Amino acid sequence: MAEIANNPTINEEKVTLVRNAIEHRATWFYFLLDEARKAGADMEKLGRAAIYRCGCFHGIEKMMKNCKDPEDLREFAKVFADETTRKVFEMEFKETSEKALHIDFHYCPLVAAWKKAGASNEDIALLCDIAMDGDRGIVSRFDGYSFELGDVIAKGEPICQIRIDKK
């Protein structure tokens, strides 16, 4: 696996505050799963179930309730990634249409937190995929949408690619 490069380019006060909050939660997540592993629990199974459940909750509570037209991915995009979120993850919208939402992320505060906490590259890749179960859970609440994860920063790629499409 390539070395993980993950360097922010946006340095605004509000963005930094949100990144710090996300990093704090990602650190909790890592230590909780690491302790579960040490106790003999199936860290991956527990993490995936909890994070997917959280994504499903947010898919209903946030996304469905705030999306003006849940059939239109342009409307979904407005709720999924507000202006601050776009800056926090340094998102580049590659395609935004009624039928496709393709986003490249150029920075990940979760990866930054896991590196600071001393997680191995292998654990970072696994934690990232588990964390993506949150987005998978969100998308699962919308009939007719598919979710695909392409390159990821956690595996040494320069970007994370999320592709949400109408089936």
C-alpha positions as CSV (number, residue, x, y, z in Angstrom):
1,M,0.0,0.0,0.0
2,A,1.2,3.5,-0.9
3,E,2.0,6.0,1.9
4,I,-1.1,7.9,2.9
5,A,-0.9,11.5,1.9
6,N,-3.7,13.6,3.3
7,N,-2.9,17.3,3.5
8,P,-5.5,20.0,3.7
9,T,-5.4,23.1,1.6
10,I,-8.3,25.0,3.1
11,N,-7.5,26.7,6.4
12,E,-10.5,28.6,7.5
13,E,-11.4,28.9,11.2
14,K,-14.9,27.3,10.9
15,V,-13.5,24.5,8.7
16,T,-10.7,23.8,11.2
17,L,-13.2,23.6,14.0
18,V,-15.4,21.2,12.2
19,R,-12.4,19.1,11.2
20,N,-11.3,19.0,14.8
21,A,-14.7,17.7,15.9
22,I,-14.7,15.0,13.2
23,E,-11.2,14.0,14.2
24,H,-12.2,13.7,17.8
25,R,-15.1,11.4,16.9
26,A,-12.9,9.4,14.6
27,T,-10.4,8.9,17.4
28,W,-13.2,7.7,19.7
29,F,-14.2,5.3,16.9
30,Y,-10.7,3.9,16.5
31,F,-10.1,3.4,20.2
32,L,-13.5,1.9,20.8
33,L,-13.0,-0.6,18.0
34,D,-9.4,-1.3,19.1
35,E,-10.6,-2.1,22.6
36,A,-13.4,-4.3,21.2
37,R,-10.7,-6.2,19.3
38,K,-8.5,-6.5,22.4
39,A,-11.5,-7.9,24.3
40,G,-12.0,-10.6,21.6
41,A,-15.0,-9.1,20.0
42,D,-15.4,-8.9,16.2
43,M,-14.3,-5.3,15.8
44,E,-15.2,-5.2,12.1
45,K,-18.7,-6.7,12.6
46,L,-19.5,-4.4,15.5
47,G,-18.2,-1.3,13.7
48,R,-20.0,-2.0,10.5
49,A,-23.3,-2.7,12.2
50,A,-23.2,0.4,14.3
51,I,-22.0,2.8,11.6
52,Y,-24.5,1.4,9.0
53,R,-27.2,1.8,11.6
54,C,-26.1,5.4,12.2
55,G,-26.1,6.1,8.4
56,C,-29.6,4.7,8.1
57,F,-30.8,6.9,11.0
58,H,-29.3,10.0,9.3
59,G,-30.7,8.9,5.9
60,I,-34.1,9.1,7.4
61,E,-33.8,11.9,10.0
62,K,-31.7,14.3,8.0
63,M,-31.7,13.4,4.4
64,M,-35.3,12.3,3.7
65,K,-36.8,15.1,5.9
66,N,-34.7,17.8,4.3
67,C,-34.5,16.8,0.7
68,K,-37.1,18.7,-1.3
69,D,-37.2,16.1,-4.0
70,P,-35.6,12.8,-2.9
71,E,-35.8,11.5,-6.5
72,D,-33.4,14.2,-7.7
73,L,-29.7,13.7,-6.8
74,R,-29.1,17.5,-7.2
75,E,-31.4,18.0,-4.2
76,F,-29.8,15.1,-2.3
77,A,-26.4,16.8,-2.9
78,K,-27.6,20.0,-1.2
79,V,-28.4,18.1,2.0
80,F,-25.6,15.5,1.8
81,A,-22.9,18.2,1.5
82,D,-23.5,21.7,2.6
83,E,-20.9,24.5,2.0
84,T,-19.0,23.8,5.2
85,T,-18.9,20.0,4.6
86,R,-17.7,20.6,1.1
87,K,-14.8,22.6,2.5
88,V,-14.0,20.3,5.4
89,F,-13.5,17.3,3.0
90,E,-12.3,19.5,0.1
91,M,-15.0,18.0,-2.1
92,E,-14.9,18.4,-5.9
93,F,-18.2,17.7,-7.5
94,K,-17.4,15.8,-10.7
95,E,-21.0,15.3,-11.8
96,T,-24.2,16.6,-10.2
97,S,-27.4,15.8,-12.1
98,E,-30.8,14.4,-11.5
99,K,-29.4,10.9,-12.0
100,A,-25.8,11.1,-10.8
101,L,-23.8,12.6,-7.9
102,H,-20.0,12.0,-8.3
103,I,-17.8,13.5,-5.7
104,D,-14.0,13.4,-5.2
105,F,-12.7,14.2,-1.7
106,H,-9.3,15.7,-1.5
107,Y,-8.9,15.6,2.3
108,C,-10.2,13.3,5.1
109,P,-10.2,14.4,8.8
110,L,-10.9,10.8,9.8
111,V,-7.7,9.5,8.2
112,A,-5.9,12.4,9.8
113,A,-7.2,11.4,13.2
114,W,-6.4,7.7,12.8
115,K,-2.8,8.5,11.7
116,K,-2.4,10.8,14.8
117,A,-3.8,8.0,17.0
118,G,-1.1,5.6,15.7
119,A,-3.3,3.2,13.7
120,S,-1.5,1.1,11.2
121,N,-2.1,1.7,7.4
122,E,-4.1,-1.6,7.3
123,D,-6.3,-0.5,10.2
124,I,-6.8,2.9,8.6
125,A,-8.0,1.3,5.4
126,L,-10.4,-1.0,7.3
127,L,-11.6,1.9,9.5
128,C,-12.2,4.0,6.4
129,D,-14.3,1.2,4.8
130,I,-16.3,0.7,8.0
131,A,-16.8,4.5,8.2
132,M,-18.1,4.5,4.6
133,D,-20.9,2.2,5.8
134,G,-22.4,5.4,7.2
135,D,-22.8,6.7,3.7
136,R,-23.9,3.3,2.4
137,G,-26.6,3.4,5.1
138,I,-27.7,6.9,4.1
139,V,-28.0,5.9,0.5
140,S,-29.8,2.7,1.4
141,R,-32.8,4.8,2.6
142,F,-33.3,6.1,-0.9
143,D,-35.0,3.6,-3.2
144,G,-33.4,3.4,-6.6
145,Y,-29.9,4.8,-5.6
146,S,-26.7,2.9,-5.8
147,F,-23.5,3.7,-4.0
148,E,-20.0,3.0,-5.2
149,L,-16.7,3.7,-3.5
150,G,-13.7,4.1,-5.8
151,D,-10.2,5.2,-4.8
152,V,-9.7,6.1,-1.1
153,I,-7.2,8.3,0.6
154,A,-6.9,5.6,3.4
155,K,-5.3,3.3,0.8
156,G,-2.8,5.8,-0.3
157,E,-4.8,7.2,-3.2
158,P,-4.7,11.0,-3.7
159,I,-8.6,11.2,-3.5
160,C,-11.7,9.4,-2.3
161,Q,-14.3,8.8,-4.9
162,I,-17.9,8.5,-4.1
163,R,-20.4,7.7,-6.8
164,I,-24.1,7.8,-6.2
165,D,-26.3,7.0,-9.1
166,K,-29.9,6.3,-9.9
167,K,-30.3,2.6,-10.7
